[in-house]
Amino acid sequence: MAMELRVKGLSCSNCTKELEQEIKKLEHGETAKLSYNSGKLTVDENVDLEKVKRILKSDGASLELPPSQEGREKINSNEQLHQHHHEHEHDDHGHDNTNDHSPDHGHDHGAAGSKRIIGLLAVSALLYAGTMITQGIMAPAFYISLYILASLLSGYSTFRRGLKNLAKFKFNIDTLMTIALAGAAAIGDWKEATLVAILFGLNELLEGMGMERARKSMEMLLQVAPKEAVRLDNGTETVVPIATLKVGDTVIVRPGEKIPSDGTVAGGKSSVNEAAITGESLPVEKAGGEPVFGGSINNEGVLQIRIDKAYEDSSLAKILHLVQEAQETKTPTELFINKFSKYYTPLIIIFAILVFLIPPLLLRGEWSKWLYQGLAVLIVGCPCALILSSPIAIVSGITRNARNGILIKGGVFLEQLGKLDTIAFDKTGTLTKGEPFVEKTVVYDEARFYSVAGAIEKASVHPLAKAVMKEIDRLGTPIGEADDIETVSGQGITATCDGKKYWLGNEKSISHLTFTEEVRSAVQSLKEDGLTLVLLADEREVLGMFGIADEIREESAGVIGELHRSGIRRTVMLTGDHRKTAEKVAIAVGVSEYHGGLLPEDKVAKVKQLAATGSVGMIGDGINDAPALASAQLGIAMGKGTDSAIETADIVLMQDHLGKLPTAIRIARRVNHIIRFNIGMALGLKLIALLLTIPGWLTLWIAILSDMGATIFVTLVSLTILIQKRS
């Protein structure tokens, strides 16, 4: 059985990957997974934790033992989530933590660690500048000592780990930098060697601060979870932790407070801000009997809420947990970069050796000059920028979408969303509201039609009856009273009103009458419009009919148009409704093709057919569309927090409409574009720097600036994804 542990002090994604490989070599360690993005270690409970601790300690990381109720607290306590993110902040990413040699200390964490590292780098830089200015009036032994001191202040832990790795013939970033710095010192380039150490420390710090910025944005999402609730017991109010709330408890939520968990309004009336769930800040009116989501903010009135779900089962808890977990999935691009970097570092070392040996041996070059060039190649070869091309962009993209109420369950799905060229839509509840409404009426007896229909339908809970009543309420028509109401399955209702018998329902329910040509023509016309009919008749004649349709969502046509403009090649509507209804909705919303009369298995077949010619996303309500969602490359559910939507799909539109789908696709495409750009930039700058070795122009200055410049640049470009204009 696997257990999940938290790890603090992971120095970089490459080092994390190497630590994972070491843990996998342990007995029972084969299934181990160590995530740099989230700072979590998943490992078999039988593994020797002392050995795991030793492996982590070799890179300055440390293990946190699980809390006593780890399973619950994983998604339960906002304090722990908050704490976890502080523990995992990337201030300590740099290999420049001078406490790393202490057996009792890992990397520093949080703001204090960041300040200490900045302080050390500042002292190193001042020492370096002062030494360089006064070098001419000092004895060589003295200024060399000052350069060494400056180097050690900014890069001690890098050297320490690098030497340890070198002893094990393990080649990573630390090893490359240690060889380069030792070589520069050996040939007497103290000034440049010290600058390399300081700039590398600065590079690592800035790289870490970039990842920290992305994580802090994620952390802001995690702070929406309330911590306490006011429980009402027999008129007594008690402040309790939300973890102790049980189903059936009643809580009081005052203005400005957060609703602790999913529930139903038991008393009071107010408007509620559901932005934590849906990404939309417009207030939603709530009264008795209406559902509310945990994490929503009560605006003005006092509400009594009956808790329907314990916090750990609530929509908010699931969303926060899934957003956290989303950071851990590796995209195909990340997997490629990791595989590439595995071979890349040894190749750089081989290339550096060739640069050092070939010109002196074959072209009579100077040994010291080409050793210098070889050392510069090692610094250029540092894969920081390449490894960082993807993770900050992915975390930023997931966070930005989560802010908008779009839950993406992993980087792999974000990448896939940006590649979509075909989107299949279920009709009911997706392009339409899933709520019938009266679109047309044909009335032959104005005096009785609405009054009798209302009398018969007012007690019914059938969706068509609700549509009829909504129309009668809209018109403000007074309704009568009905007796002897009897439902005939599959047909409709018979009832008595003012001593007369009436039939209300479909054509079959009016079988006792022969339709006149006028009625038959009206029935045919409404059917051709794709409407469902509800007719009302007495013993002698048809009084009128309602033509009922599923109301098309206001935003559907605009969203489809926007998707086409943004490069989605095909939009396809799939529905079980008959062809006429499908055609009507398809024309109204503007999809490029439609298919009606489909059973669930037919939808699956259509999605598979579409997948053969493109990258397909299927959008449904997450309940009856589960098979089709699962068979698409990407399943997108609409559900406003419904359990099935969150569990079934790869992406969930929490606001229960399509309005923000084009934005999500644009963000995903931008993430993919930025990752490709970052990889090109990282490799391009390195290639240019390496080409300078041909004429022998590569210097340590150019090498470190090309590496640091690329790393800082890809970090800043990735962070632009988080920028969101205020609407």
N, C-alpha and C positions, 0 to 999 in steps of 0.2 A: 504494500500500500504506500502511495506517495504522500509526502508531506511538503508543505510550502514554508520556506524560511526566508527571512529578509537579510540582505547583505548590504553593508555600508562600506563606502570607500573604494568602490570599483573605479579603476583609474582611466580606462578607455575601453571601447568596444572590442578592439583587437585583443587586449589583455584578458578581457572577460571570456572571449572565445577560447583562449589558451587555458585559462583556469578551468573552464567547463571540460575541456579534453582531459586535463589532469584528474578531475573528480571522476570522470567516466572510467578511468583506469582502476579505480578502487573496487573492492568487492561490493556488490550490490549497487554500484554507481553507474551502471550502463545506461540507465534511463534519465540520468541527471540533465537538467536544463537550467542554465544560468542566464538571466536576461540583464543586459546592461541598461536598457531603456527603463525598466521598472525596478531594478534592484532586487529581483526575486530569484531564489534557488528552489527548484522543485526536484526532490530526490527521494529515493526509496527510504522508508523509515528504518530499515535494517543497516544502513550505511554507518560507518564509524565516523561520528561527527568530529571527533578530535583530529582525525586525519584531514577531514574537510577543512577544519579551522586552520590547520597548518598550511594547506595548499593556498587558501585565501590570504593568509598572513604573508605568504611569499610575495604578494603584490600589494601589501599594505591594506588589504580589505579585511573585514571581520564579519562574523556571523552573529545574528541575533536569534536566540532560541525562541520558539513559538510561545505566545501567551497561552495561558491555561485553556482559554476557550477560543483557540485560533480559528477554528472552522467558522464560528459565528462572527468573530471580530474581523475576519477578512474583509467583509463588506459592511460591518455593523457600525464601527465607531469612527466618526469623522475625525476625532482627535488622532486616532491611530493612522488614518489615511494621511492627515496633515503631517503627522510626525514622520511617517514613512517617506513622504516626499522631501522633507527637510534632511532626513538621514541620507537620502539618495541624491541630494543636490550635487551639482557637478563642480562646485568650487574646488573640490579636491582632485579634479581630473588630472591636473598637471602632475608630473612626476617630480615636482619640486617641493615636496613636503619634508621639511627638515626633521620632523619628528618620526619619520618612517622607520628609523633605526631602533626606536624604542620598542621593547617587547610588549609594552602595555598600551601602546597607542597605534591606531591606524591613521588614516588620513584625517585631517580636520574637516569639520562639516559646518555648513551653514555660513552665515555672514561673518562669524568670527574667523573661520578658516580662510575665507576669501580675503579678509582684511590682513591677516598675518602674511599670506602669500604675497599680496600686493606690497606690503611693507618690506618684505625681504627683497623683492624685485627692485623696489625703489632704492633701498640701501645699496644693492649691487650696482644699479645704474649710476648712482652718485659716486660710488667708489671707483667705478670704471672711468667715468668722465674725469674725475679729479686726477686719477693716475695717468690718464692719457695726456692731460694738459701739462702735468708736472714731470712727465717721464724723463725729459731732457736733463733735469737737475738732480735726478735720483740715481743711486747705484742700481745696477741691473738686478741684483739679488733682492733689493727692497721692492722695486716696482713689480717684479715677477711675483713676489709674495702677495702683493695687493691684488694683482690680476687673479691669482689662484683663489684668494679669499672671496673675491667677487663671484668667481665661477662656482665655488662651493655653496655660497649663500643661495644662489639661484638654481643650482642643479645637483645638489648632493644626492637626493634620492634617485635621480636619473642615473647618475654614475654607479651608485650602489647596486641598483637592479640590473643595470647594463653589464657590470662585471660578473654578477651572479649568473646572468643568462649566458654570457660568453663562456664561462666555465662549463656550462651544460651544453654548449653549442646550440643554444636556442636564440634564434635571430628575430628580434622584433624592433620596434621603434627605439626603445632604450638602448639596445645593443648597437644599432646604427649610430646613434648620437654619441655614445661612449667611445666607440672606435674613432669616430671623426674628431672628437675633442682631444682624445689622448694623442692621436696622430698630429693634430695641429700643434699641441704643446711640445711634442717630441721634435718637431722641426723648428721650434722657436717662435711660432706665430702666436704669441701669448695674447696680443691685443685682439686678434680676430677670434681666437679660441674662446676668450671671455665673452666677446660680443655674441657669439653663437650660443653660449650657455644662457646668457640673459634673454636673448630673443626667443630661444626655444622655450624657456620658462614662461615668457610673456605669451607666446603662441598657445601653449597648453592652457594657460589661465583663461585667455579669451575664448578659446574653443570650449572650455568648460562652462564659461559664463553664458555662451550661446545655448548650450544644451539646458543649462539651468533656467534660462528665460523661457524656453519651450515648456519645461516641466512646471515652472511657476504658473504659466497660463493654464496648464492642466490642473494644477492645484487649486486655482480659483474656482474651477468647476466643482471640485470635491468639497469646497467649503459650503455649498448650498445645503448640505445635510444638517437638519436641526439636531441639537444634542439632548435637549430636555423637553418634557411635555408637562402640562398641568392636567392631572387626572382628576375626574370628578367621581367621588365615592359617597353615595347617599348625602349629597349636598356639601360634602367636605372636599376642598381643593388640596391636592398634594402635588408638589413638583417631583417628577420621577425621570430617570434616564429613559430615552426612547427605547432602549433595548429591553426594558421591563414591561412595555405595553403588550397587552394580549388582545386577541380578537374579541370584540364585544365591549371593550373598555370605552368609556366616554371621556373625551378630553375637551377642555375649553381653550379656544384660540382667540386671543384678543387682537385688536388692530395692530398691524406691523409685525406680528409674530408669524413664525412658519408653522404650517400644518405638519404634524410629526410623521404621519404615515397615511397610506391610502385608506379612505373611509367614506362615510355617507353623512351628509348634514342632518343632524338630529334636532337641531333647534337654531334659530337665528337666521339672519339674512345678511349677505355681504357680497362684495366683489372680490375676486381672488386673482392674483398675478401668477400664472402658471409657466412663466418663462423658464424655470428650472427644468421643466419637463418638455415643453414644446418649443422653446426658443422665441416665443411671441409674448411681448410684454403687455398687450392690450388686456384690460381687466375682463374677467368672465364672471357674470352674475351667478351666485349660488344661493339656493333656498332649500327648505326642508326636502329630504329625499334625494337630493342631487349628489353625485359622486365628486370627491375631491382627491387630489394627488398629494402625497407627502412631498415636502420641499416647496410647495406653493406658499405664497405670502398672502395673508389675510389683509385686505386693505382698510375697511372702515368699521363694519359691525362686529359684534361678538358672536362667534360661532361655537356651537356644541357639535363635536364630530364623533360619530360612532366608528371606532377602528374596525376595519374589515380585514386588514392584513398586518401581521407583525412586521416591524420595520425591515428585517432582513429579506422578507418576501415582497416588499413594496416595489413599485415601478422605479422610484428614485434609486433605491439601493442596487437594484439590478443594473440600472443605467450606469451608475458610478463604478460598479464592479466591472462591467463590460468595457467601459472607456479605459479603465486601468489596464485590463487584460489586453485590450487592442494594441497597446504599445509593444507587446511582446512578440507578436507575429512577425515573421520575417517575410518580406516581399521577394519575388523572384530576382529583382534588381539587387537587393541587399545580399541575397544568397550568392549571386554571381560575384559581387564585390568581395565578399568574404573568401570565396574560393580563389578569386584572382589574387587577393593580397597574400594568400598562403604561398603562392609561387612567386609573387612579385618581389618580396623582400630578399629571398636568396638570389634571385636573378640580378637584383641591384648590386648585391655584394660581389657577385661574380664579375659584373660589368665594371665595378670600381677597381677590382684587382687587375682586370685587363687594361684599364686606363692607366693604372700605375706601372704595369710591367711592360706592355708592348712598345710604347715610344722609346724608353731607355734601352731595351734589349734589341729592338729591330731598327729604330730610327735615330739612335744615338742621342736621345733626349736626356735632359738633366733629371736625375733621380728625385731630387728634392722638389722640382717643379711638378713632376707627374704624380708624386706622392700627394702633393697639395691638391692637384686636380682630382685624384682618386677619392680623397677625403671629402671634397666638395660634392662629388657624385653621391656619396653615402648620405649626405644631408639632403640633397635633392630627392633622394629615394625615399625619404620618410613618408609613409602612406597616410599621414593624418588626414589631409584634405580629402583623399579618395574615400577613406572609411567613413568620414563625416558627411559625404555627399548626400546620403539618404536619411539617416535617423532623425535629424532635426526637422527636415521637411515633412517626414511622415507624421511625427508627433504633432507638429504645428497644424498639419492638414486635418488630423483626427480631432484636435482641440477646437479648431475654427468651426468645423461642422457641428461638433457637439454644442458649441455656443448657440448655434442656429436650431438646435433641437433635432439634429440629424445624427443618429447613432450609427457609427461605422465600427464594425466589430474587429477590425484588424487592418494593418497596413496593406496586406495582400488585397483586401476588398477595396481599399481606397485607390490602389493602383489600377485594379480592374475597372472601377467606376470611371476612371479617366480614359479608359480604352474603349468604352462602349460605343458601338455604332448603330445598334438596334435595340429598341425598347418595346417590350410587349406589355400591354395593360389589360388587366381584368376590367370589365365595365362597371359592374355594380359595386358601389362603395369606393371606387377609385376615380374613374372619370365622372361618375354620377354620385349623388349623395347616399344612395341606398335607401332613400325615404320616398315612397310614392307621393305624388301630388296630382291634383286634378288640373289637367292641361286644357281640356275642352269640355263643354257641356252642350247637350242638345235637349231643349225643354219643350214639351208639348202642353203641359198643364202647370202653368206658373204658380197657381194658387196652392196646389198640393205637393208638387215635386220635392222642394227643399224641406218643407215642414215634415212630411212623412218619412223621407230618407233620413233626416236627422233624428226623428223619434226612434227609428229602427236601429240606426248605427251607433247612437250615443253610448250604449253600454258595451259595445264590441271592442275587443283589443286587436282585432285583425288589422294589419298594415293598410289595407285598402279602405277599411272603415275609418281609420285615423285620417287618411287623405280626404275622404268625403267630409268628415266633421271639420277639418281645417278649412275647407272651401266654404262650408255653410257658416262657420264662425266669421270668416273673412267678409262674407256678404251681410252678416248680421241678421239673418232670417230667423224669426221665431220658430221653434220646433214644438211638435206635439208630444203626446205620450202614446207608447205602443204596448199592447198586451199580447199574450200567447205567442211570444217570440220563439221560433223554432229554427234551428240551423240544419240545413240539408247539406251534407258533406259533398264538397266538390262542385256545388252549384250556388248556394246562397242562403237567404233567410226568408222565412214566411212570418208574417205578423199581422195583428189586427190593430187598426187605428181608427177611432171614432166609429166603431162598429163595422168597418169594412176590412176585408182581407187584402193584403198586399204581398207581392213577390219582389224581392230585391236580390240581384246577383247577376251571374253571367247569362248567356243566351239559353243555356239548358234549363235554367230556373224559370224561364218564361215559356215553357213548352206548351202550356195550355192555350196560348194565343197564336194566331197566324199573323205574322208581321205584315203590315201594309208596305207598299212599295217605298213610301217615304221613309219608314223606319228602317227597312232593309238597306236602303241607299245610305242612310246615316251610319248604320252599323258598319257597312263595308268601308265607308270613307274613314271612320275612326280607326278601323283595323289597319287600313293602308298607311295610316300615319304612325303605326307601331304602338298604338295605345291599347291598354287593357280596359275592358268595358265593365261597368256596373250599371245595369238597367233597373228601372223601377216600373212596375205595372200593377194594375188592379185586376179584377176578374174580366174586364172588357177591353182595356187598352193600355198601351205603353205611355207612361207619364213623362218619361225623359231618360236620359242616360249621361253618365259621367265617363269621360275618356281620361284614363289615369296613366301617368308615365313616371319613370324614375327620374327625379330632377337632376339635370346636368349641373355639375359644380361650376360656379361662376368663373373660376380660374382655369378650368381645363383647356379651353381653346387657346388662351394666352400662353399657357405652359407648353402645349404641343407646338405652337408657333415658335416659341423661344428655343425649344429643343432642336427643331429643324434648323433654325438659324445658327445654332451653336455647333452644328456638324453631326447631329444624330441623323443617320441616313434613312432609317425606316422606323416608323412608329406603327405598331400593330395592335389592334383591339381584339381581344378574345372574350367571348361571352357565351353563356348557355342560353341566352334569350333568343327568340326567333329572329330571322334575318331582317325583317322589316324594322324591328326595334333597333337592332344593331346598326343598320344602315343609317337610320335617323340620327343616332348618337354620333356615329363616325363622321357624318357630314357636318354636324354641328360643331364638333371639337377639332376636326381637321386632321385626323390620323391618316397616314398614307395607305393603310389597308385594314380590313376588318374581317372577322370570321365569326358567324353566329351559330347557334344550335349546338354548341360543343359540350360534351360531357367532360368531367375532370380528366379522364385518360386522353381525350382528344386534345385538351389544352397542353398536356405534357408532350404529346406527339408533335404539335405545332411548334412548341418552344424548341424541341430537339431539331426540328426541320430548320428553324431560323438560325439555330446555333451552328449549323453546318455551313452557313454562308456569311457569318459575322460574329461579333462579340455581343451576346444578348444579355440584357437585364430584364427580369420579369417583375412587374409591380402588381401586388395584390393586397388583400386585407389581412393576410397572415393567418387566416382560419381555414376557409374552404379552398384556398389556392396553394396550400402547402406543397402538394406534389409538383405543381408547375414551378413554384419558387425554387424548389430543390433541384429541378432539372435544368434551370438556367445557369449560365456562368455566374450570374449575380442575382440573388433574390432580394428584392426591396419590398418591405412591408409597410403598410399604413396602419396605424393602430392606436395612436394617442395613449400609449402605455399599456395596451393589452398584453397579457402574458404571452399569448400565442404569437403575436407579432414580434415581440422581443426575442423569443426562443427560436422561431422558424427561420427568420431571414438573416442575410448577411448585413443588411442596412435597414434601419427603421426610421421612417419619417414620423417623428413623435407628434407633430402638429396635426396629423390626420387630414392633410390635404397635400396637393402636389406643388403648391406655390414655391417651395424652396428647393425643389429637385434640380432645376437648372443651375442654381447657385452652387449646389453640392457638386454637380458635374464639372462646373467651371473651376472650382477649388481643386478637385481631383486632377483635372487636366493640367492645372498650373503646377501642382505638386510634381506630377510626372515630368513636365517640361523642365522644372527647376532641377530635378534630380539628374536628368540627362545633361542639362547645362553645367551643373556642378561637376559631373564626371568628366565632361569635355574640358572644362576649365582646369581641373586638378591635373589631368594627364597632359593637357596642352602646355601648361606652364612648365611642367617637369621636362617634357620633350624639348622645349626651347632651351631650357637650362642645360640639358644633357648635350644638345647640339653644339653648345659653346665649348665643349671639351675638345672638339675637332681642331679648332685653331688654338686651343689652350687658353681660352679667355675666361673660363669659369672660375669665379672666386668664391670663397666661403661667404662673403657678403651677399653676392647674387644668389647663392644656393639657399641660404637661410631666408632671404627675403622672398624668393619664389615659393618656398614651402610655407612660410608664415602668411604671405600674402594670399595664397590659394586657400589656406584654412580659414582665415578671417573672412575672406570674400564669400566662400560657400556658406559659412555660418550666417552672415548678414543677409545673403540672398534668401536662404531658407526661412529666416525669421520674418521676412516680408509677408509670408503667407498669413501670419497672425494679424496683420493690419486689417481692420474692419471698419468701414465708414459707418458713422452713426446714422441710423435711418430716422 
